[in-house]
Amino acid sequence: MLLTHARIETSLTLRHGEQILITLLVPLALLLGLSLLDIVPTGELGTLSRVDWVTPRILALAVMSSAFTGQAIALGFDRRYGVVKRLSATALPRWLLVAGRLVAALVVVALQAVVLGVVAALLGWSPSGSGIAIAVPLLVLGTLSFGALGVLLGGALRAEMVLALANIVWFVLLLAGGILLAPSVLPGALGDVVALLPSGALAEGLRAALVDGTLAGGPIATLAVWTALAAALATKTTKLT
């Protein structure tokens, strides 16, 4: 039942043009633009090429786009149109409804990672094998973390409110959440706060894996805490209608 439900959720996600726009086309455009154009401050690059600096952060953005923004909006409108209520009346238990969405998010993230990885490789990106091996579980954990946050948002508010807030949060985290600007370049305590956000933790964890080939314990712990807290709150606040 889990695989069937996950397959349906994945198919529905991939059919929505607006979902494809925010989950793939926007990250892909940013990957190309930031890699080819002289936009990234030289002080942030250090000895790295632009594509090596950009790719881990764009992968973090892709996870946030599909697992958080996409899932939140989809759940909000599914509640509005009675889809969740009808599904809850079937033999599917509530935990399986959530698990199916998370598995679908993992499938979409895997597709995103493959497409973005291939494009980045064509632009000159060449991470180590060990770095990729470390990045895979980070992507999974990041998907679970943002997926739980997406369910928390989409399951508690009206669809119109979810649509507005999900997109606002996406833009804020993109610009000031540790994705386009590393926490280390932000002033004072702001950098410390951003490093504790799921966006900053995932971006820094992927950078450590794909650039340095190391496993960063701090980002993993941060993502695990966000996942546990968001999942616990979502189970109490998610509504069927």
NORMO-V555487 format. One record per pair of residues at least 24 apart in sequence whose ideal C-beta (glycine too) atoms are under 10 Angstrom apart, sorted by sequence separation. I is the first residue (numbers start at 0). J is the second residue. D is the distance in Angstrom with one decimal. If there is no record, write none. Layout:
BEGIN
{{I/J/D} {I/J/D}}
END
This chain:
BEGIN
{{29/53/7.7} {30/54/6.9} {33/57/7.6} {172/196/6.9} {175/199/9.5} {176/200/9.9} {177/201/8.3} {178/202/5.1} {194/218/8.1} {197/221/7.0} {200/224/9.3} {201/225/9.6} {171/196/9.9} {172/197/8.3} {173/198/7.9} {176/201/9.8} {177/202/5.1} {178/203/9.9} {181/206/7.6} {196/221/8.0} {197/222/6.0} {200/225/7.7} {30/56/9.2} {31/57/9.6} {74/100/7.1} {109/135/9.3} {112/138/6.3} {172/198/4.2} {176/202/8.2} {177/203/6.6} {195/221/5.8} {29/56/8.8} {30/57/4.6} {70/97/9.9} {73/100/7.8} {111/138/9.3} {145/172/9.7} {171/198/9.2} {172/199/8.4} {194/221/7.6} {197/224/9.3} {198/225/10.0} {29/57/5.8} {30/58/9.1} {197/225/4.6} {28/57/9.8} {109/138/8.1} {169/198/9.5} {177/206/9.9} {195/224/8.9} {196/225/8.3} {197/226/8.5} {26/56/9.7} {27/57/8.2} {30/60/9.0} {70/100/6.0} {73/103/9.3} {108/138/6.1} {109/139/9.3} {168/198/9.4} {172/202/9.6} {195/225/9.0} {26/57/5.1} {29/60/6.9} {30/61/9.1} {69/100/9.9} {70/101/8.2} {73/104/9.8} {108/139/8.1} {25/57/9.7} {26/58/8.0} {29/61/9.6} {197/229/8.7} {26/59/9.4} {70/103/8.4} {105/138/8.6} {108/141/8.1} {109/142/9.1} {26/60/5.1} {27/61/8.8} {66/100/9.4} {69/103/9.6} {70/104/5.8} {105/139/6.6} {108/142/4.9} {25/60/7.9} {26/61/4.5} {66/101/8.0} {69/104/7.5} {107/142/8.7} {25/61/9.0} {26/62/9.5} {106/142/9.8} {26/63/9.4} {66/103/9.8} {67/104/9.0} {70/107/9.4} {105/142/5.4} {108/145/9.3} {22/60/9.8} {23/61/7.4} {26/64/6.4} {65/103/9.2} {66/104/4.5} {69/107/7.4} {104/142/5.4} {105/143/8.2} {108/146/9.3} {21/60/9.9} {22/61/6.8} {25/64/6.9} {26/65/9.3} {65/104/5.8} {66/105/8.3} {104/143/8.4} {21/61/9.8} {22/62/9.5} {24/64/9.9} {65/105/9.4} {102/142/9.7} {22/63/9.6} {23/64/8.1} {65/106/9.5} {66/107/8.0} {101/142/7.3} {104/145/8.0} {105/146/8.2} {177/218/9.9} {21/63/9.8} {22/64/4.6} {23/65/8.3} {62/104/8.6} {65/107/4.6} {66/108/6.5} {101/143/6.4} {104/146/4.8} {21/64/5.1} {22/65/4.3} {62/105/9.8} {64/107/9.3} {65/108/5.7} {103/146/9.3} {20/64/9.4} {21/65/8.2} {22/66/9.2} {64/108/9.4} {102/146/9.5} {62/107/9.5} {65/110/9.0} {101/146/4.7} {104/149/7.9} {18/64/8.9} {19/65/9.9} {22/68/7.9} {61/107/8.9} {62/108/5.5} {65/111/6.4} {100/146/7.0} {101/147/7.9} {104/150/9.9} {18/65/7.8} {21/68/6.0} {22/69/5.5} {61/108/6.8} {64/111/8.1} {21/69/6.8} {98/146/10.0} {101/149/9.3} {61/110/9.6} {62/111/7.7} {97/146/8.6} {100/149/8.3} {101/150/8.2} {148/197/6.9} {18/68/8.9} {19/69/9.5} {58/108/8.8} {61/111/4.2} {62/112/8.6} {97/147/8.7} {100/150/7.0} {147/197/9.6} {18/69/5.2} {21/72/8.9} {60/111/9.6} {61/112/7.1} {17/69/9.2} {18/70/9.8} {145/197/6.2} {12/65/7.7} {58/111/7.8} {61/114/8.9} {97/150/6.0} {100/153/9.4} {144/197/5.0} {145/198/8.4} {15/69/8.3} {18/72/7.9} {57/111/9.5} {58/112/6.2} {61/115/6.2} {96/150/9.7} {144/198/9.7} {17/72/8.4} {18/73/7.5} {60/115/9.4} {141/197/7.1} {144/200/8.3} {145/201/7.9} {12/69/6.5} {15/72/9.2} {58/115/6.2} {97/154/8.8} {140/197/9.7} {141/198/9.0} {144/201/7.5} {12/70/8.6} {15/73/7.9} {57/115/6.1} {58/116/8.0} {141/200/8.1} {142/201/9.3} {140/200/9.4} {141/201/4.1} {12/73/6.9} {54/115/7.2} {57/118/9.5} {58/119/8.8} {140/201/8.1} {141/202/9.2} {8/70/9.2} {11/73/7.5} {54/116/7.7} {57/119/7.8} {137/200/9.3} {138/201/8.2} {141/204/7.7} {54/118/9.2} {55/119/9.6} {137/201/6.8} {140/204/8.4} {141/205/8.0} {8/73/8.2} {54/119/4.5} {11/77/9.2} {53/119/7.8} {54/120/9.1} {138/204/9.4} {137/204/4.9} {138/205/7.6} {50/118/9.4} {51/119/8.7} {54/122/8.5} {136/204/9.8} {137/205/5.8} {8/77/9.8} {50/119/5.7} {53/122/8.8} {55/124/9.6} {50/120/8.9} {54/124/5.1} {83/153/9.7} {134/204/8.2} {137/207/9.0} {138/208/9.5} {11/82/9.7} {50/121/9.4} {51/122/9.7} {53/124/8.5} {55/126/8.6} {83/154/8.2} {133/204/8.6} {134/205/5.6} {137/208/6.1} {50/122/4.6} {51/123/8.0} {52/124/9.9} {54/126/7.7} {66/138/9.8} {70/142/9.6} {133/205/8.9} {134/206/9.7} {136/208/9.3} {137/209/9.4} {49/122/8.5} {50/123/5.3} {51/124/6.1} {134/207/9.3} {135/208/8.9} {48/122/8.8} {49/123/8.9} {50/124/4.6} {51/125/8.1} {67/141/9.7} {71/145/9.3} {75/149/9.5} {133/207/8.0} {134/208/4.3} {48/123/6.2} {49/124/9.8} {50/125/9.2} {51/126/7.9} {55/130/9.2} {62/137/9.2} {66/141/7.3} {67/142/9.3} {70/145/7.8} {71/146/9.4} {74/149/7.0} {78/153/7.4} {130/205/9.1} {133/208/3.9} {134/209/5.5} {48/124/8.0} {58/134/7.5} {62/138/6.2} {66/142/4.6} {69/145/9.6} {70/146/5.7} {73/149/8.4} {74/150/6.2} {77/153/8.1} {78/154/7.0} {130/206/10.0} {132/208/8.4} {133/209/8.1} {48/125/9.5} {61/138/9.0} {62/139/9.5} {65/142/7.8} {66/143/7.8} {67/144/8.7} {68/145/8.5} {69/146/9.6} {70/147/9.3} {71/148/7.7} {72/149/8.3} {74/151/9.6} {75/152/7.7} {76/153/8.4} {77/154/9.6} {78/155/9.5} {130/207/8.8} {131/208/7.8} {137/214/8.4} {141/218/8.9} {144/221/8.7} {145/222/9.0} {148/225/7.0} {151/228/9.1} {152/229/9.2} {155/232/8.6} {59/137/9.1} {62/140/9.6} {63/141/8.0} {66/144/7.8} {67/145/3.9} {70/148/8.7} {71/149/4.0} {74/152/8.2} {75/153/4.3} {78/156/9.3} {79/157/7.4} {80/158/8.4} {130/208/5.0} {131/209/7.2} {133/211/9.6} {134/212/9.9} {136/214/8.9} {137/215/8.6} {140/218/8.9} {141/219/9.8} {144/222/4.6} {147/225/7.5} {148/226/8.6} {151/229/5.0} {154/232/9.7} {155/233/7.9} {7/86/10.0} {55/134/7.7} {58/137/9.1} {59/138/8.8} {62/141/4.6} {63/142/9.5} {66/145/3.8} {67/146/7.2} {70/149/3.4} {71/150/7.5} {74/153/3.2} {75/154/7.9} {78/157/8.6} {79/158/4.0} {126/205/9.9} {129/208/8.5} {130/209/4.6} {133/212/7.2} {140/219/6.6} {143/222/8.0} {144/223/7.8} {147/226/5.3} {150/229/7.6} {151/230/8.1} {154/233/5.9} {58/138/6.9} {61/141/9.7} {62/142/5.5} {65/145/8.2} {66/146/4.3} {67/147/9.1} {68/148/9.9} {69/149/7.3} {70/150/6.5} {71/151/8.2} {72/152/9.0} {73/153/7.0} {74/154/5.7} {75/155/9.1} {78/158/6.8} {79/159/8.5} {130/210/7.4} {132/212/9.4} {133/213/7.4} {134/214/9.7} {142/222/9.8} {143/223/9.0} {144/224/8.9} {145/225/8.4} {146/226/8.5} {147/227/8.3} {148/228/9.2} {149/229/8.7} {150/230/7.9} {151/231/9.4} {153/233/9.1} {154/234/9.3} {155/235/9.4} {156/236/9.4} {61/142/9.9} {62/143/9.9} {63/144/9.6} {64/145/8.9} {65/146/8.8} {66/147/8.7} {67/148/5.4} {68/149/7.1} {70/151/10.0} {71/152/4.3} {72/153/6.7} {74/155/9.7} {75/156/6.8} {77/158/8.7} {127/208/9.3} {130/211/7.7} {131/212/9.5} {133/214/5.1} {137/218/7.4} {140/221/9.9} {141/222/5.9} {144/225/4.7} {145/226/8.9} {147/228/8.3} {148/229/4.6} {151/232/5.5} {152/233/8.8} {154/235/10.0} {155/236/4.4} {157/238/9.9} {4/86/8.4} {22/104/9.7} {55/137/9.5} {59/141/6.8} {62/144/8.7} {63/145/5.4} {66/148/8.1} {67/149/4.4} {70/152/8.7} {71/153/3.8} {75/157/7.3} {76/158/4.7} {79/161/9.1} {126/208/8.1} {127/209/8.1} {130/212/4.5} {132/214/9.6} {133/215/8.8} {137/219/7.2} {140/222/4.9} {143/225/9.3} {144/226/4.3} {147/229/3.7} {148/230/9.2} {150/232/9.5} {151/233/4.2} {154/236/6.5} {155/237/6.5} {156/238/9.0} {58/141/8.8} {62/145/5.9} {66/149/6.0} {67/150/9.5} {70/153/6.4} {71/154/8.5} {75/158/4.1} {76/159/9.3} {78/161/8.8} {126/209/4.5} {127/210/9.5} {129/212/5.1} {130/213/8.4} {136/219/8.4} {139/222/10.0} {140/223/6.9} {143/226/5.1} {144/227/9.1} {146/229/8.6} {147/230/4.4} {150/233/4.6} {151/234/9.3} {154/237/3.1} {155/238/6.6} {23/107/8.7} {27/111/8.9} {30/114/9.7} {34/118/8.9} {62/146/9.1} {65/149/9.0} {66/150/9.7} {67/151/9.6} {68/152/9.2} {69/153/9.7} {70/154/9.9} {71/155/9.8} {74/158/9.0} {75/159/8.2} {126/210/7.8} {127/211/9.4} {128/212/9.0} {129/213/9.0} {130/214/9.8} {141/225/9.5} {142/226/9.6} {143/227/9.9} {144/228/9.6} {145/229/8.7} {146/230/9.0} {147/231/8.8} {148/232/9.3} {149/233/9.0} {150/234/9.0} {151/235/9.6} {152/236/9.6} {153/237/8.3} {154/238/6.2} {4/89/10.0} {22/107/6.4} {26/111/7.0} {30/115/6.0} {34/119/7.4} {63/148/9.2} {67/152/7.8} {68/153/9.7} {71/156/8.9} {73/158/9.9} {75/160/7.8} {76/161/7.9} {124/209/8.5} {127/212/5.0} {129/214/9.4} {137/222/7.8} {140/225/9.6} {141/226/9.1} {144/229/7.0} {147/232/8.6} {148/233/8.2} {151/236/6.7} {154/239/8.8} {22/108/8.8} {29/115/9.9} {30/116/10.0} {59/145/9.5} {63/149/9.3} {67/153/9.4} {72/158/7.9} {75/161/3.3} {76/162/7.9} {126/212/8.1} {140/226/7.1} {143/229/9.2} {144/230/9.1} {147/233/6.0} {150/236/9.5} {151/237/7.6} {4/91/6.5} {23/110/8.0} {27/114/7.0} {31/118/7.2} {35/122/7.4} {71/158/10.0} {74/161/7.6} {75/162/6.7} {143/230/8.3} {146/233/9.7} {147/234/9.7} {150/237/6.4} {3/91/9.5} {8/96/9.3} {12/100/9.2} {19/107/9.7} {22/110/9.1} {23/111/5.9} {26/114/9.0} {27/115/6.6} {30/118/6.2} {31/119/9.5} {34/122/5.0} {73/161/9.4} {0/89/9.6} {18/107/8.6} {22/111/6.4} {26/115/6.3} {30/119/6.3} {34/123/8.1} {72/161/6.0} {75/164/9.4} {0/90/7.5} {1/91/9.1} {5/95/9.5} {9/99/9.1} {13/103/9.3} {34/124/8.2} {71/161/5.5} {72/162/5.6} {75/165/7.9} {119/209/9.7} {0/91/6.3} {4/95/6.4} {8/99/5.3} {9/100/9.6} {12/103/6.0} {23/114/6.5} {27/118/6.5} {31/122/7.6} {71/162/8.6} {72/163/9.9} {74/165/10.0} {0/92/8.9} {4/96/7.1} {7/99/7.6} {8/100/5.5} {11/103/8.1} {12/104/8.1} {23/115/8.2} {26/118/9.8} {27/119/9.9} {30/122/7.8} {72/164/9.7} {73/165/9.9} {1/94/9.8} {5/98/7.8} {6/99/8.7} {8/101/9.2} {9/102/7.9} {10/103/8.6} {13/106/9.0} {68/161/9.7} {71/164/7.9} {72/165/5.4} {116/209/9.9} {1/95/5.8} {4/98/8.0} {5/99/4.6} {8/102/7.6} {9/103/4.3} {12/106/8.5} {13/107/7.3} {30/124/9.4} {68/162/9.6} {71/165/4.4} {72/166/8.2} {0/95/6.1} {1/96/9.9} {4/99/3.4} {5/100/7.9} {8/103/3.6} {9/104/8.7} {12/107/5.8} {70/165/8.9} {71/166/9.6} {3/99/8.3} {4/100/8.4} {5/101/8.3} {6/102/8.9} {7/103/8.1} {8/104/8.3} {9/105/9.3} {10/106/9.9} {68/164/9.8} {69/165/8.5} {1/98/5.9} {2/99/8.6} {5/102/3.7} {6/103/7.9} {9/106/4.8} {13/110/8.2} {68/165/4.7} {71/168/8.6} {0/98/9.8} {1/99/6.0} {4/102/8.1} {5/103/5.0} {8/106/8.7} {9/107/6.6} {67/165/7.1} {68/166/6.7} {71/169/9.5} {0/99/8.3} {4/103/8.3} {5/104/9.3} {8/107/9.3} {2/102/7.8} {5/105/8.5} {6/106/8.6} {68/168/7.6} {69/169/9.8} {1/102/6.7} {5/106/7.0} {9/110/9.0} {67/168/7.5} {68/169/4.8} {67/169/7.3} {68/170/9.9} {68/172/9.6} {63/168/8.9} {64/169/6.8} {67/172/8.5} {63/169/6.7} {60/169/8.8} {63/172/6.3} {64/173/9.1} {63/173/7.9} {60/172/8.6} {59/172/9.4} {60/173/6.3} {63/176/8.3} {59/173/9.8} {63/178/7.6} {60/176/9.7} {56/173/9.6} {59/176/9.4} {59/177/8.2} {60/178/5.4} {59/178/5.7} {60/179/8.4} {58/178/9.9} {56/177/8.4} {57/178/8.2} {56/178/5.1} {57/179/9.6} {55/178/9.7} {56/179/6.8} {56/180/9.4} {56/181/8.2} {53/179/9.3} {52/181/9.0} {101/230/9.7} {67/197/8.4} {66/197/9.8} {67/198/9.0} {97/230/8.5} {63/197/7.8} {62/197/9.3} {63/198/5.8} {43/179/9.6} {62/198/9.0} {97/233/7.7} {43/180/7.9} {97/234/8.4} {43/181/6.3} {59/197/9.2} {60/198/8.2} {63/201/7.6} {59/198/6.5} {62/201/6.3} {63/202/9.2} {39/179/8.7} {40/180/9.0} {43/183/8.7} {59/199/8.8} {62/202/9.6} {94/234/8.7} {97/237/8.0} {38/179/9.5} {43/184/6.0} {59/200/9.0} {60/201/9.3} {93/234/8.5} {96/237/9.6} {42/184/7.4} {56/198/9.5} {59/201/4.4} {60/202/8.0} {58/201/8.4} {59/202/4.0} {62/205/9.0} {96/239/9.8} {21/165/9.5} {25/169/9.3} {29/173/8.6} {40/184/7.9} {58/202/8.4} {59/203/8.7} {93/237/8.3} {21/166/8.2} {56/201/9.2} {57/202/9.3} {59/204/8.3} {33/179/8.1} {55/201/9.0} {56/202/4.9} {59/205/5.6} {93/239/8.8} {26/173/9.9} {55/202/6.5} {56/203/9.2} {58/205/5.6} {59/206/8.7} {21/169/7.4} {25/173/9.1} {55/203/8.6} {57/205/9.4} {58/206/9.8} {29/178/9.4} {55/204/8.5} {56/205/7.4} {29/179/8.3} {55/205/3.8} {56/206/7.1} {58/208/10.0} {54/205/8.4} {55/206/4.5} {58/209/8.0} {88/239/9.3} {54/206/9.3} {55/207/8.5} {87/239/5.5} {55/208/7.4} {56/209/9.9} {86/239/9.0} {87/240/9.9} {52/206/8.0} {55/209/4.7} {83/237/8.6} {84/238/9.3} {85/239/9.3} {51/206/9.5} {54/209/6.6} {55/210/6.6} {83/238/8.4} {84/239/4.5} {54/210/9.0} {83/239/5.3} {84/240/5.5} {82/239/9.8} {83/240/7.7} {51/209/7.8} {52/210/7.6} {81/239/8.7} {47/206/9.5} {51/210/6.2} {74/233/9.9} {78/237/8.7} {81/240/7.0} {78/238/6.5} {80/240/9.9} {78/239/6.7} {79/240/8.2} {67/229/9.8} {77/239/9.8} {78/240/6.0} {47/210/6.6} {74/237/8.2} {45/210/9.7}}
END
